[in-house]
């Protein structure tokens, strides 16, 4: 399962924003966020370019490490 680290999340609203942003990308599903560590895991079908994932996180107002 792919994993990224997202900085700046502090509450369930943040978790939902990042989850929605990633699930809006075709091929990403079942996003799981660990708020305490910033780790975000998801299922991915096909090859999704890392810049596309990074942009979705940035559009939600957060940064990937």
N, C-alpha and C positions, 0 to 999 in steps of 0.2 A: 504494500500500500504506500503510495507516495506521501511524503511529509514535507511541510515547509514550516518555518518559524515566523510568526507575525508579531511585530512590536506594536505596543500602544493599546492593546485590548485591556479593559479594566472591569467590564461588567457583562451581563447577559445581553444587553443591547449590542455591545461590540461583537460578541459571539455570533449573534443573529445576522449582523451586517456582513461579517466576513463569510459566514455560511451562505447567505443569499448571493453574495458576489461570486463566490466560487461555483455554486450550483447553477448560476446563469450561463456558465461556459458549457457548451455542448461537449459531452464526454466526461464530465465530472459529476459524481453522485456520492451520497453517503458521507458528507463532510462531518468530521468529528473534531471539535476544538477542545483543547485542554487549556483553560483560561490561566491556570497558575504557571504554566511553562511557556505558553504562547505557541505550542506545537499544534499544527493543524494537519490531520490526516484525511485522505479522501480516496475514493475509488476512481480510477481513470480508465476509460476505454479509448484506445487509440493514442496517438502521440500528440500531446498538447504542448506547444512551445512555452518554455518557462517565462519569457517576456509577457505572454498573454495572461498567465496566472498572476505575475507580479503587477500588471496593469489593473487587473480586476481588484486586487487587494488595495492598491493605491486609490482607485476610484471610490472605494468604500471608506477611505480616510485613514488607512493604516499602511505600515511598511513591512516588507519582508526582509529578513536578515539575509 
